[in-house]
Each structure stands twice: as structure tokens, then as C-alpha cells.
Amino acid sequence: MNASCKWKGFFRGCATRKKYRFWIFASHNIIPMIHHTTEHQNLFGLFATLQSKDDYTYRHNLGVGVISTLIGQWLDMEESDLSELTMAATLHDVGKVKIPLDILNKPGKLTDEEYAMMKKHAEFGYEIIKQTPGTNHRQALVALQHHERQDGSGYPHGIQSSDIDLFSRIIAVADIFHAMSSRRSYRNASPFYDILRQMQNDTFGALDPEITRLFLGKIMQSLIGNEVLLVVI
């Protein structure tokens, strides 16, 4: 089966919100990029381990890869940068292979100790990617930084704005959108308008305002004259 067939419908419809329908499609050149990344000889084992550990985290990494690549295209990135962004995005949560499943999928609120363990996935991911042939420091840095926030409220180091790599800032936006759009065993997907409202609010502190406004603007343009079917994997 070729990449296009294998990934056809990759980003299609999980939730209908009232009478609106919103389709998000991966463009024809994004699907092969994601496929190529997951089939990379040095990364295949990582993805296989992640999928066997927690299928949602595996699918989340792929979804964030698609959204991040779209954002990179909208920012007119060079092809080489776009390819590196795609790989960084699809690896961003790989550190969760070291988080116990009872914490990853806990149906209730995490305790302080459990949350502290969960946050370690960023540092675990950094170390895993650093030790993986075929990857580079920037991709490892994204795993470390994707929960950092513009206002310094993130983790693990509480760095701010320009100290956060551009790729990490892009992936932070994609990560939040995909996570809020996804149904989990312990919660439903957030209503579409709640996702947009939360991300708009985060533009004034937590998220990169240029990237967030670009992303939300593209989504809002797609809504004009259409019903909305929010699509995630």
C-alpha cells in the first residue's frame, strides 16, 4: 500500500459540532513526509515502541506532525526546514514511553507526584532523541521545550519567548489544538468554540501570538460558508 492510500483520511472526522462542518486535510505533500518520518530506519523502533506503549500518544504525535507541517507551510518555510520541523513534531512526545501507563491514562486528576512524573516526559524525550542516530540537537530540543510558554509559565525550565526555539513554539500550538480536539478515555473532546476561545486567550501570554493568530486565521477562513466537522486522528 502506498503512502497516499495508507494515510488517506488520516485527519478525518471525529466530532460534529452542531450544524457546522470543518474539514482539515493534510495537503498532498504532507502525508508522504509524515509517512517517510515514521518509516525512517533509525526511528521506526521508536515509533513502534511508542505505539505499543500507548496508541493515543502515537496518534497524537502524528496529528501534531501534520498540523505543525501545515503551519510551517503557512509560514513559507524552506523545504529543508519544513522536513526537519515534521520530524521534530512527530517525535515531540516520545519521552512518554518512560511514563507509567497508569499515569498516562489515569481517568482522574493527577496527584502532585504523578504530575511531576508526567512532566518528566519532556526531559526523557530530549535524552532519547539525542541518543538516536539520524536525529539532531534541534529535534531533541523541541521534545524538551514543547511545554515551555511565552510568559515563562511552562516547563521544564520556565524559559520565555525568544529563548524558545521557533519549532517548539509552532509545535506548542499544534499540540494544544490536537490535544483539546481529541477524545480520551477520561474526557471528551472540547467543543470547537472552546478550543478557539482558549487558544485566542493564550495568544496574550502562553503561546506565540504570530503563530497562533496565523493558525486561527487559517481555520476561521475555512469556516466561511461551510459546516464544521472537526477532524483529528
ROSE-4610 file (N, C-alpha, C; in Angstrom, 1 decimal, always signed):
// ROSE-4610
residu = [M/M/M/N/N/N/A/A/A/S/S/S/C/C/C/K/K/K/W/W/W/K/K/K/G/G/G/F/F/F/F/F/F/R/R/R/G/G/G/C/C/C/A/A/A/T/T/T/R/R/R/K/K/K/K/K/K/Y/Y/Y/R/R/R/F/F/F/W/W/W/I/I/I/F/F/F/A/A/A/S/S/S/H/H/H/N/N/N/I/I/I/I/I/I/P/P/P/M/M/M/I/I/I/H/H/H/H/H/H/T/T/T/T/T/T/E/E/E/H/H/H/Q/Q/Q/N/N/N/L/L/L/F/F/F/G/G/G/L/L/L/F/F/F/A/A/A/T/T/T/L/L/L/Q/Q/Q/S/S/S/K/K/K/D/D/D/D/D/D/Y/Y/Y/T/T/T/Y/Y/Y/R/R/R/H/H/H/N/N/N/L/L/L/G/G/G/V/V/V/G/G/G/V/V/V/I/I/I/S/S/S/T/T/T/L/L/L/I/I/I/G/G/G/Q/Q/Q/W/W/W/L/L/L/D/D/D/M/M/M/E/E/E/E/E/E/S/S/S/D/D/D/L/L/L/S/S/S/E/E/E/L/L/L/T/T/T/M/M/M/A/A/A/A/A/A/T/T/T/L/L/L/H/H/H/D/D/D/V/V/V/G/G/G/K/K/K/V/V/V/K/K/K/I/I/I/P/P/P/L/L/L/D/D/D/I/I/I/L/L/L/N/N/N/K/K/K/P/P/P/G/G/G/K/K/K/L/L/L/T/T/T/D/D/D/E/E/E/E/E/E/Y/Y/Y/A/A/A/M/M/M/M/M/M/K/K/K/K/K/K/H/H/H/A/A/A/E/E/E/F/F/F/G/G/G/Y/Y/Y/E/E/E/I/I/I/I/I/I/K/K/K/Q/Q/Q/T/T/T/P/P/P/G/G/G/T/T/T/N/N/N/H/H/H/R/R/R/Q/Q/Q/A/A/A/L/L/L/V/V/V/A/A/A/L/L/L/Q/Q/Q/H/H/H/H/H/H/E/E/E/R/R/R/Q/Q/Q/D/D/D/G/G/G/S/S/S/G/G/G/Y/Y/Y/P/P/P/H/H/H/G/G/G/I/I/I/Q/Q/Q/S/S/S/S/S/S/D/D/D/I/I/I/D/D/D/L/L/L/F/F/F/S/S/S/R/R/R/I/I/I/I/I/I/A/A/A/V/V/V/A/A/A/D/D/D/I/I/I/F/F/F/H/H/H/A/A/A/M/M/M/S/S/S/S/S/S/R/R/R/R/R/R/S/S/S/Y/Y/Y/R/R/R/N/N/N/A/A/A/S/S/S/P/P/P/F/F/F/Y/Y/Y/D/D/D/I/I/I/L/L/L/R/R/R/Q/Q/Q/M/M/M/Q/Q/Q/N/N/N/D/D/D/T/T/T/F/F/F/G/G/G/A/A/A/L/L/L/D/D/D/P/P/P/E/E/E/I/I/I/T/T/T/R/R/R/L/L/L/F/F/F/L/L/L/G/G/G/K/K/K/I/I/I/M/M/M/Q/Q/Q/S/S/S/L/L/L/I/I/I/G/G/G/N/N/N/E/E/E/V/V/V/L/L/L/L/L/L/V/V/V/V/V/V/I/I/I]
num = [1/1/1/2/2/2/3/3/3/4/4/4/5/5/5/6/6/6/7/7/7/8/8/8/9/9/9/10/10/10/11/11/11/12/12/12/13/13/13/14/14/14/15/15/15/16/16/16/17/17/17/18/18/18/19/19/19/20/20/20/21/21/21/22/22/22/23/23/23/24/24/24/25/25/25/26/26/26/27/27/27/28/28/28/29/29/29/30/30/30/31/31/31/32/32/32/33/33/33/34/34/34/35/35/35/36/36/36/37/37/37/38/38/38/39/39/39/40/40/40/41/41/41/42/42/42/43/43/43/44/44/44/45/45/45/46/46/46/47/47/47/48/48/48/49/49/49/50/50/50/51/51/51/52/52/52/53/53/53/54/54/54/55/55/55/56/56/56/57/57/57/58/58/58/59/59/59/60/60/60/61/61/61/62/62/62/63/63/63/64/64/64/65/65/65/66/66/66/67/67/67/68/68/68/69/69/69/70/70/70/71/71/71/72/72/72/73/73/73/74/74/74/75/75/75/76/76/76/77/77/77/78/78/78/79/79/79/80/80/80/81/81/81/82/82/82/83/83/83/84/84/84/85/85/85/86/86/86/87/87/87/88/88/88/89/89/89/90/90/90/91/91/91/92/92/92/93/93/93/94/94/94/95/95/95/96/96/96/97/97/97/98/98/98/99/99/99/100/100/100/101/101/101/102/102/102/103/103/103/104/104/104/105/105/105/106/106/106/107/107/107/108/108/108/109/109/109/110/110/110/111/111/111/112/112/112/113/113/113/114/114/114/115/115/115/116/116/116/117/117/117/118/118/118/119/119/119/120/120/120/121/121/121/122/122/122/123/123/123/124/124/124/125/125/125/126/126/126/127/127/127/128/128/128/129/129/129/130/130/130/131/131/131/132/132/132/133/133/133/134/134/134/135/135/135/136/136/136/137/137/137/138/138/138/139/139/139/140/140/140/141/141/141/142/142/142/143/143/143/144/144/144/145/145/145/146/146/146/147/147/147/148/148/148/149/149/149/150/150/150/151/151/151/152/152/152/153/153/153/154/154/154/155/155/155/156/156/156/157/157/157/158/158/158/159/159/159/160/160/160/161/161/161/162/162/162/163/163/163/164/164/164/165/165/165/166/166/166/167/167/167/168/168/168/169/169/169/170/170/170/171/171/171/172/172/172/173/173/173/174/174/174/175/175/175/176/176/176/177/177/177/178/178/178/179/179/179/180/180/180/181/181/181/182/182/182/183/183/183/184/184/184/185/185/185/186/186/186/187/187/187/188/188/188/189/189/189/190/190/190/191/191/191/192/192/192/193/193/193/194/194/194/195/195/195/196/196/196/197/197/197/198/198/198/199/199/199/200/200/200/201/201/201/202/202/202/203/203/203/204/204/204/205/205/205/206/206/206/207/207/207/208/208/208/209/209/209/210/210/210/211/211/211/212/212/212/213/213/213/214/214/214/215/215/215/216/216/216/217/217/217/218/218/218/219/219/219/220/220/220/221/221/221/222/222/222/223/223/223/224/224/224/225/225/225/226/226/226/227/227/227/228/228/228/229/229/229/230/230/230/231/231/231/232/232/232/233/233/233]
x = [+0.9/+0.0/+0.9/+0.7/+1.5/+1.1/+2.0/+1.8/+0.5/+0.1/-1.2/-2.4/-2.4/-3.5/-3.5/-2.3/-2.2/-2.6/-2.4/-2.7/-3.9/-4.7/-5.9/-6.9/-7.4/-8.4/-7.7/-6.4/-5.6/-6.1/-6.6/-7.0/-8.5/-9.3/-10.7/-11.6/-12.6/-13.7/-14.0/-13.7/-14.1/-15.2/-15.6/-16.6/-17.4/-18.7/-19.5/-20.0/-19.9/-20.4/-21.6/-22.7/-24.0/-24.1/-24.4/-24.6/-23.4/-22.3/-21.1/-20.3/-19.6/-18.7/-17.3/-16.3/-14.9/-14.0/-13.5/-12.6/-11.2/-10.3/-8.9/-8.2/-7.7/-7.0/-5.5/-4.7/-3.3/-3.1/-2.3/-2.1/-1.3/-1.3/-0.8/+0.7/+1.5/+2.9/+3.2/+2.2/+2.4/+2.3/+1.4/+1.2/+2.4/+3.1/+4.3/+5.4/+5.5/+6.5/+6.4/+5.1/+4.9/+5.2/+4.7/+5.0/+6.5/+7.2/+8.7/+9.3/+8.9/+9.5/+9.2/+8.0/+7.7/+8.4/+8.8/+9.4/+10.9/+11.5/+12.9/+13.6/+14.6/+15.2/+15.7/+16.1/+16.6/+15.5/+14.3/+13.2/+12.1/+12.1/+11.0/+10.8/+11.9/+11.8/+11.2/+11.5/+11.0/+9.4/+9.0/+7.5/+6.8/+7.5/+6.9/+6.7/+7.8/+7.7/+6.6/+6.5/+5.5/+4.1/+3.9/+2.6/+2.2/+3.1/+2.8/+2.6/+3.2/+3.0/+1.7/+1.4/+0.1/-0.3/-1.3/-1.7/-2.1/-2.8/-3.2/-2.0/-0.9/+0.3/+0.9/+0.9/+1.5/+0.7/-0.7/-1.5/-1.4/-1.3/-1.2/+0.1/+1.2/+2.5/+2.3/+1.6/+1.3/+0.4/-0.6/-1.5/-0.8/+0.0/+0.8/+1.8/+2.3/+3.2/+2.5/+1.3/+0.5/+0.2/-0.3/-0.7/+0.6/+1.7/+2.9/+3.4/+3.3/+3.8/+2.9/+1.6/+0.7/+1.2/+1.4/+1.8/+3.1/+4.1/+5.3/+5.2/+4.2/+4.0/+3.3/+2.4/+1.8/+2.8/+3.9/+5.0/+6.0/+5.8/+6.7/+8.1/+8.2/+9.4/+10.1/+11.4/+12.2/+11.9/+12.0/+11.7/+12.6/+13.8/+14.7/+14.3/+13.9/+13.4/+12.0/+11.2/+9.9/+10.0/+11.0/+11.2/+11.7/+12.6/+13.1/+12.0/+11.1/+10.0/+9.1/+8.8/+7.9/+8.5/+9.8/+10.4/+10.4/+10.7/+10.7/+9.3/+8.2/+6.9/+6.4/+6.7/+6.3/+7.1/+8.1/+8.9/+8.6/+7.9/+7.8/+7.5/+6.6/+6.1/+6.7/+7.8/+8.4/+8.8/+9.1/+9.5/+8.5/+7.2/+6.2/+6.3/+7.2/+7.4/+8.0/+8.5/+9.1/+8.1/+6.9/+5.9/+5.0/+4.7/+3.9/+2.5/+1.9/+0.6/-0.5/-0.4/-1.4/-1.5/-0.4/-0.3/-0.8/-0.3/-0.7/-2.2/-2.8/-4.3/-5.1/-4.6/-5.4/-6.7/-7.9/-9.2/-9.4/-8.8/-9.0/-7.8/-7.9/-6.8/-5.6/-4.4/-3.1/-2.8/-2.2/-1.6/-0.4/+0.1/+1.3/+2.4/+2.6/+3.7/+3.5/+2.3/+2.1/+2.3/+1.9/+2.1/+3.5/+4.3/+5.7/+6.4/+5.9/+6.4/+6.0/+4.8/+4.3/+5.2/+5.5/+6.3/+7.7/+8.2/+9.5/+9.6/+8.4/+8.5/+9.2/+9.2/+10.0/+11.5/+12.0/+13.4/+13.8/+12.9/+13.1/+13.2/+12.3/+12.3/+13.6/+14.0/+15.3/+16.4/+16.5/+17.6/+17.5/+16.3/+16.0/+16.4/+16.0/+16.3/+17.8/+18.4/+19.9/+20.6/+20.1/+20.8/+20.4/+19.5/+19.0/+19.8/+20.4/+21.1/+20.1/+20.6/+19.7/+18.9/+19.0/+18.3/+19.4/+18.9/+19.9/+19.4/+20.3/+20.0/+18.7/+18.4/+17.2/+15.9/+15.9/+14.8/+14.7/+15.8/+15.8/+15.3/+15.8/+15.4/+13.9/+13.2/+11.8/+11.1/+11.6/+11.0/+11.1/+12.2/+12.5/+11.6/+11.4/+10.8/+9.3/+8.6/+7.3/+6.2/+6.6/+5.6/+6.1/+7.2/+7.5/+6.5/+6.4/+5.4/+6.0/+5.4/+6.0/+6.2/+5.3/+5.3/+6.1/+6.8/+7.6/+6.8/+5.6/+4.7/+4.9/+5.6/+5.7/+6.8/+7.1/+8.1/+8.9/+10.1/+10.7/+11.5/+11.9/+12.8/+12.2/+11.0/+10.3/+10.9/+11.5/+12.1/+11.0/+11.4/+10.4/+10.6/+9.6/+9.6/+10.7/+11.6/+12.7/+13.7/+13.7/+14.6/+14.0/+12.8/+12.1/+12.3/+12.8/+13.1/+11.8/+11.9/+10.7/+9.9/+10.6/+9.9/+9.1/+9.7/+9.0/+7.7/+7.8/+6.7/+5.6/+5.9/+5.0/+4.3/+5.1/+4.6/+3.7/+4.0/+3.2/+1.7/+1.6/+0.3/-0.4/+0.3/-0.3/-0.7/+0.2/+0.0/-1.3/-1.5/-2.7/-3.9/-3.9/-5.1/-5.5/-4.5/-4.8/-5.2/-4.6/-5.0/-6.4/-6.8/-8.1/-9.1/-8.8/-9.7/-9.9/-9.1/-9.1/-9.9/-10.6/-11.4/-10.4/-10.4/-9.6/-10.5/-10.0/-10.8/-11.4/-10.7/-11.1/-11.8/-11.9/-12.7/-13.0/-14.1/-14.5/-13.6/-13.6/-13.0/-13.7/-13.0/-13.6/-14.4/-15.5/-16.2/-15.3/-15.6/-14.7/-14.6/-15.7/-15.6/-14.8/-14.8/-14.0/-12.5/-12.2/-10.8/-10.3/-11.1/-10.7/-10.6/-11.5/-11.5/-10.3/-10.0/-8.8/-7.5/-7.4/-6.2/-6.1/-7.2/-7.2/-6.7/-7.2/-6.8/-5.3/-4.8/-3.4/-2.5/-3.1/-2.3/-1.7/-2.3/-1.9/-1.0/-0.3/+0.6/+1.4/+0.6/+1.3/+1.9/+1.1/+1.5/+2.1/+2.9/+3.5/+2.3/+2.2/+1.0/+1.0/+2.1/+2.1/+1.7/+2.2/+1.9/+0.4/+0.0/-1.4/-2.4/-2.1/-3.1/-3.1/-1.9/-1.9/-2.7/-2.5/-3.2/-4.8/-5.2/-6.6/-7.2/-6.4/-6.9/-7.2/-6.3/-6.5/-7.7/-7.9/-9.1/-10.4/-10.4/-11.6/-11.9/-10.9/-11.1/-11.8/-11.4/-12.0/-13.5/-13.9/-15.3/-16.3/-15.8/-16.8/-17.6/-18.9/-19.8/-19.8/-19.2/-19.2/-19.7/-20.2/-20.5/-19.1/-19.1/-17.8/-17.8/-16.9/-16.7/-15.2/-15.0/-13.6/-12.9/-11.8/-11.1/-9.8/-9.7/-8.5/-8.3/-7.2/-7.0/-7.4]
y = [-1.2/+0.0/+1.2/+2.2/+3.4/+4.4/+5.4/+6.3/+7.0/+7.4/+8.2/+7.4/+6.1/+5.2/+4.9/+4.7/+4.3/+5.4/+6.7/+7.8/+8.6/+8.0/+8.7/+8.8/+9.9/+10.1/+10.2/+10.4/+10.4/+11.5/+12.6/+13.7/+13.9/+12.8/+13.0/+12.7/+13.3/+13.5/+12.7/+13.3/+12.6/+13.3/+14.5/+15.1/+16.1/+16.1/+17.1/+18.1/+19.3/+20.4/+21.1/+20.8/+21.4/+21.3/+22.4/+22.3/+22.7/+22.9/+23.3/+22.1/+22.3/+21.2/+21.8/+21.3/+21.9/+20.7/+20.7/+19.6/+20.2/+19.4/+19.7/+18.6/+18.9/+17.9/+18.1/+17.0/+17.1/+17.3/+18.3/+18.5/+17.3/+17.2/+16.0/+15.7/+16.8/+16.6/+16.4/+16.6/+16.4/+14.9/+14.2/+12.8/+12.0/+12.1/+11.4/+11.8/+13.0/+13.5/+12.8/+12.7/+12.0/+10.5/+9.9/+8.5/+8.3/+9.1/+8.9/+9.0/+9.9/+10.1/+8.8/+8.3/+7.1/+5.9/+5.8/+4.6/+4.8/+5.9/+6.1/+5.0/+4.4/+3.2/+3.4/+4.6/+4.9/+5.2/+5.5/+6.0/+4.9/+4.0/+3.0/+2.3/+1.9/+1.3/+2.2/+3.5/+4.4/+4.5/+4.6/+4.7/+3.4/+2.3/+1.0/+0.9/+1.3/+1.2/+2.1/+3.3/+4.3/+3.8/+3.2/+2.7/+1.5/+0.6/-0.5/-0.1/+1.1/+1.6/+2.2/+3.2/+3.9/+4.4/+3.8/+4.2/+5.6/+6.2/+7.6/+8.5/+8.3/+9.1/+9.0/+7.8/+7.6/+8.4/+8.3/+9.0/+10.5/+10.9/+12.3/+12.9/+12.2/+12.6/+12.8/+11.9/+12.0/+13.2/+13.4/+14.5/+15.9/+16.0/+17.2/+17.4/+16.3/+16.4/+17.0/+16.6/+17.1/+18.6/+19.0/+20.4/+21.3/+20.8/+21.6/+21.8/+20.8/+20.9/+21.9/+21.9/+22.9/+24.3/+24.5/+25.8/+26.2/+25.3/+25.6/+26.0/+25.4/+25.8/+27.2/+27.5/+28.8/+29.9/+29.5/+30.4/+30.5/+29.8/+29.8/+29.3/+28.3/+27.7/+27.1/+27.1/+26.3/+24.8/+24.1/+22.7/+21.9/+22.3/+21.6/+21.8/+23.1/+23.4/+22.7/+22.6/+22.0/+20.5/+19.9/+18.5/+18.2/+19.1/+19.0/+19.2/+20.2/+20.5/+19.3/+18.7/+17.5/+16.4/+16.1/+15.1/+15.5/+16.7/+17.2/+17.0/+17.4/+17.3/+15.9/+15.0/+13.6/+12.9/+13.5/+12.9/+13.6/+14.7/+15.6/+14.9/+13.9/+13.3/+11.9/+11.6/+10.3/+9.9/+10.9/+10.7/+10.0/+10.0/+9.3/+7.8/+7.2/+5.8/+5.4/+6.4/+6.2/+6.6/+7.0/+7.3/+6.1/+5.7/+4.6/+4.8/+3.7/+3.7/+4.2/+3.8/+4.2/+5.7/+6.4/+7.8/+8.4/+7.9/+8.4/+8.3/+7.3/+7.1/+7.2/+7.8/+7.9/+8.7/+8.1/+8.8/+10.0/+10.1/+11.3/+12.2/+13.2/+14.2/+13.6/+14.0/+13.5/+14.1/+13.3/+13.9/+14.7/+15.5/+16.3/+15.5/+14.3/+13.4/+12.8/+12.5/+11.9/+13.0/+14.2/+15.3/+15.6/+15.5/+15.8/+14.7/+13.5/+12.4/+12.6/+13.0/+13.3/+14.3/+15.4/+16.5/+16.0/+15.0/+14.5/+14.0/+13.8/+13.2/+14.2/+15.4/+16.4/+16.1/+15.9/+15.6/+14.2/+13.3/+11.9/+11.9/+12.7/+12.7/+13.3/+14.4/+15.0/+14.0/+13.2/+12.3/+11.1/+10.7/+9.6/+10.0/+11.2/+11.7/+12.0/+12.5/+12.8/+11.5/+10.4/+9.1/+8.3/+8.9/+8.2/+8.6/+7.7/+8.1/+8.7/+9.6/+10.2/+11.4/+11.7/+12.9/+14.0/+15.2/+16.3/+17.0/+17.9/+18.6/+19.4/+20.0/+20.8/+20.0/+18.8/+17.9/+17.5/+17.2/+16.9/+18.1/+19.3/+20.5/+20.7/+20.4/+20.5/+19.6/+18.4/+17.5/+18.1/+18.8/+19.4/+20.6/+21.4/+22.7/+22.8/+21.8/+22.0/+22.3/+22.2/+22.7/+24.0/+24.6/+26.0/+27.0/+28.1/+29.1/+30.5/+31.3/+32.6/+33.4/+33.3/+34.1/+33.4/+32.3/+31.6/+30.7/+30.4/+29.6/+28.1/+27.8/+26.4/+25.6/+24.4/+23.5/+22.8/+22.3/+22.1/+23.2/+24.2/+25.3/+26.6/+26.8/+28.1/+29.2/+28.9/+29.9/+30.7/+31.8/+32.7/+33.0/+33.4/+33.9/+33.5/+34.5/+34.3/+33.2/+32.8/+31.7/+30.4/+30.3/+29.1/+29.0/+27.8/+27.6/+27.8/+28.3/+28.5/+27.2/+26.1/+24.9/+24.5/+24.7/+24.4/+25.3/+26.5/+27.4/+27.0/+26.5/+26.0/+24.8/+23.9/+22.6/+22.8/+23.8/+24.1/+24.4/+25.2/+25.5/+24.2/+23.5/+22.3/+21.2/+21.1/+20.2/+20.5/+21.8/+22.2/+21.9/+22.3/+22.1/+20.7/+19.8/+18.4/+17.8/+18.1/+17.5/+17.9/+19.2/+19.6/+19.0/+18.7/+18.2/+16.7/+16.0/+14.6/+14.0/+13.0/+12.3/+11.3/+11.3/+10.4/+9.5/+8.5/+7.6/+8.3/+9.4/+10.1/+11.4/+11.8/+13.1/+13.1/+13.9/+14.0/+15.2/+15.2/+16.3/+17.6/+18.7/+20.0/+20.5/+21.2/+21.9/+22.8/+22.8/+23.6/+25.0/+25.7/+27.1/+27.3/+26.3/+26.4/+26.3/+25.5/+25.4/+26.7/+27.3/+28.6/+29.6/+29.7/+30.7/+30.6/+29.3/+29.1/+29.5/+29.1/+29.4/+30.9/+31.6/+33.0/+33.7/+33.2/+33.8/+33.5/+32.4/+32.0/+32.9/+33.5/+34.4/+35.5/+35.9/+37.0/+36.6/+35.5/+35.1/+33.9/+32.8/+31.5/+31.1/+31.4/+31.0/+32.1/+31.7/+32.7/+33.4/+34.7/+35.4/+35.3/+35.5/+35.4/+34.1/+33.0/+31.7/+31.3/+31.7/+31.4/+32.1/+33.4/+34.2/+33.7/+33.3/+32.7/+31.4/+30.5/+29.3/+29.5/+30.3/+30.5/+31.2/+32.1/+32.8/+31.9/+30.9/+29.9/+29.1/+28.7/+27.9/+28.7/+30.0/+30.8/+31.1/+31.2/+31.4/+30.2/+29.0/+27.7/+27.6/+28.3/+28.1/+28.9/+29.9/+30.8/+30.0/+30.0/+29.4/+27.9/+27.3/+25.8/+25.4/+24.1/+23.5/+23.1/+22.7/+22.4/+21.0/+20.2/+18.9/+18.9/+18.9/+18.9/+17.6/+17.6/+16.4/+16.1/+15.0/+14.6/+13.1/+12.6/+11.2/+10.5]
z = [+0.0/+0.0/+0.0/-0.9/-1.0/+0.1/+0.3/+1.4/+1.3/+0.1/+0.0/+0.4/+0.0/+0.4/+1.9/+2.4/+3.8/+4.7/+4.3/+5.2/+4.7/+3.7/+3.2/+4.4/+4.6/+5.7/+7.1/+7.1/+8.3/+9.3/+8.7/+9.6/+9.4/+9.4/+9.1/+10.3/+10.4/+11.2/+12.5/+13.6/+14.8/+15.5/+15.2/+16.0/+15.2/+15.4/+14.7/+15.7/+15.4/+16.3/+15.7/+16.2/+15.8/+14.3/+13.6/+12.1/+11.3/+11.9/+11.2/+10.8/+9.7/+9.3/+8.8/+9.5/+9.2/+8.8/+7.6/+7.2/+7.2/+7.9/+7.8/+7.1/+5.9/+5.1/+5.2/+5.2/+5.0/+3.5/+3.1/+1.7/+1.1/-0.2/-0.8/-0.5/-0.2/+0.1/+1.6/+2.5/+3.9/+4.3/+3.7/+4.1/+3.8/+2.6/+2.4/+3.4/+3.8/+4.7/+6.0/+6.5/+7.8/+7.7/+6.6/+6.3/+6.3/+5.6/+5.5/+6.9/+7.7/+9.0/+9.9/+9.9/+10.7/+10.2/+8.9/+8.3/+8.3/+8.8/+8.8/+9.6/+9.1/+9.7/+11.1/+11.4/+12.8/+13.8/+13.2/+14.1/+14.2/+13.3/+13.2/+14.6/+15.2/+16.5/+17.6/+17.5/+18.5/+18.3/+17.1/+16.8/+17.2/+16.9/+17.2/+18.7/+19.5/+20.9/+21.5/+20.9/+21.4/+21.1/+19.9/+19.6/+20.5/+20.8/+21.6/+23.1/+23.5/+24.8/+25.0/+24.1/+24.2/+22.8/+22.2/+20.8/+20.7/+21.7/+21.6/+21.5/+22.3/+22.2/+20.8/+20.3/+18.9/+17.9/+18.0/+17.0/+17.2/+18.5/+18.8/+18.2/+18.3/+17.6/+16.1/+15.5/+14.0/+13.7/+14.5/+14.3/+14.5/+15.5/+15.7/+14.6/+14.1/+12.9/+11.7/+11.4/+10.3/+10.5/+11.7/+12.0/+12.0/+12.6/+12.6/+11.2/+10.3/+8.9/+8.2/+8.4/+7.8/+8.2/+9.5/+10.0/+9.3/+9.3/+8.6/+7.2/+6.5/+5.1/+5.0/+6.0/+6.0/+6.4/+7.0/+7.4/+6.2/+5.1/+4.0/+4.3/+5.1/+5.4/+4.2/+4.2/+3.2/+3.4/+2.3/+2.3/+3.3/+3.5/+4.4/+5.8/+6.1/+7.5/+7.7/+6.7/+6.9/+7.2/+6.5/+6.7/+8.2/+8.6/+10.0/+11.0/+10.7/+11.6/+11.7/+10.6/+10.6/+11.5/+11.4/+12.2/+13.7/+14.0/+15.4/+15.9/+15.2/+15.7/+15.9/+15.0/+15.2/+16.3/+16.8/+17.9/+19.2/+19.2/+20.4/+21.7/+21.7/+22.9/+23.1/+22.4/+22.5/+23.9/+24.7/+26.1/+27.0/+26.5/+27.2/+27.3/+26.5/+26.6/+28.0/+28.7/+30.0/+31.1/+30.8/+31.8/+32.0/+33.3/+33.5/+32.9/+32.4/+31.7/+32.7/+34.0/+34.9/+35.1/+34.8/+34.9/+33.5/+32.4/+31.1/+30.9/+31.4/+31.1/+32.3/+33.4/+34.6/+34.3/+34.7/+34.4/+35.3/+36.4/+37.3/+37.3/+38.1/+38.2/+38.8/+38.2/+38.7/+40.0/+40.9/+42.1/+41.8/+42.8/+42.5/+42.1/+42.8/+42.4/+41.0/+40.6/+39.3/+38.2/+38.5/+37.6/+37.4/+38.5/+38.4/+37.5/+37.6/+36.8/+35.3/+35.1/+33.7/+33.1/+33.8/+33.2/+32.8/+33.4/+33.0/+31.6/+30.9/+29.6/+28.6/+28.9/+28.1/+28.2/+29.4/+29.5/+29.0/+29.3/+28.8/+27.2/+26.6/+25.2/+24.6/+25.3/+24.9/+24.9/+26.0/+26.1/+25.1/+24.8/+23.9/+22.5/+22.1/+20.7/+20.5/+21.6/+21.5/+21.2/+21.7/+21.6/+20.4/+19.6/+18.4/+17.1/+16.5/+15.2/+14.2/+13.4/+12.4/+12.8/+14.1/+14.6/+15.0/+15.3/+15.6/+16.9/+17.3/+18.6/+18.6/+17.4/+17.4/+17.6/+17.1/+17.3/+18.7/+19.3/+20.8/+21.6/+21.2/+21.9/+21.9/+20.8/+20.6/+21.7/+21.8/+22.8/+24.2/+24.5/+25.8/+26.0/+24.9/+25.0/+24.7/+24.2/+23.7/+24.7/+26.0/+27.0/+27.7/+27.1/+27.6/+27.0/+27.7/+27.3/+27.2/+26.4/+26.1/+27.4/+28.4/+29.6/+30.7/+30.4/+31.4/+32.3/+32.0/+32.9/+32.6/+31.5/+31.1/+31.9/+31.4/+32.0/+30.8/+31.1/+32.4/+33.0/+32.2/+32.7/+32.9/+32.5/+32.6/+31.8/+30.6/+29.8/+29.0/+28.5/+27.9/+26.4/+25.7/+24.3/+23.4/+23.1/+22.1/+22.5/+23.8/+24.3/+23.9/+23.4/+23.0/+21.5/+21.0/+19.6/+18.8/+17.6/+16.7/+16.5/+16.3/+16.1/+17.3/+18.5/+19.7/+19.9/+19.4/+19.5/+18.6/+17.4/+16.4/+17.0/+17.5/+18.0/+19.2/+20.0/+21.2/+20.8/+19.7/+19.2/+18.6/+17.8/+17.2/+18.3/+19.3/+20.4/+21.2/+21.5/+22.3/+21.5/+20.2/+19.3/+19.2/+18.9/+18.8/+20.1/+21.2/+22.4/+22.8/+22.7/+23.0/+22.1/+20.9/+19.9/+20.0/+20.8/+20.9/+22.0/+21.8/+22.8/+23.5/+24.8/+25.6/+26.5/+27.1/+27.9/+29.1/+29.5/+30.7/+30.5/+29.2/+28.9/+27.4/+27.1/+25.7/+25.1/+23.8/+23.1/+23.4/+23.5/+23.9/+22.7/+23.0/+21.9/+21.1/+19.8/+18.9/+19.3/+19.7/+20.0/+21.3/+22.2/+23.4/+23.1/+22.1/+21.7/+21.1/+20.2/+19.6/+20.7/+21.6/+22.6/+23.5/+23.9/+24.8/+24.1/+22.8/+22.1/+21.8/+21.6/+21.5/+22.7/+23.9/+25.2/+25.4/+25.0/+25.2/+24.3/+23.3/+22.4/+23.2/+24.3/+25.1/+26.3/+26.2/+27.2/+27.0/+26.9/+26.8/+25.5/+24.4/+23.1/+22.2/+21.2/+20.3/+19.6/+19.7/+19.1/+17.6/+16.9/+15.5/+15.0/+15.5/+15.1/+15.4/+16.6/+17.0/+16.1/+15.9/+15.0/+13.6/+13.1/+11.7/+11.7/+12.7/+12.7/+12.8/+13.8/+14.0/+12.8/+12.2/+11.0/+9.8/+9.6/+8.6/+8.8/+10.1/+10.5/+10.2/+10.7/+10.5/+9.1/+8.2/+6.8/+6.2/+6.8/+6.3/+6.7/+7.7/+8.2/+7.4/+6.7/+6.0/+4.9/+5.1/+4.2/+4.3/+5.3/+5.5/+6.8/+6.8/+8.1/+8.7/+10.0/+10.6/+11.1/+10.6/+11.1/+11.6/+12.9/+13.4/+13.2/+12.6/+12.2/+12.9/+13.6/+14.2/+14.0/+14.3/+14.2/+15.5]
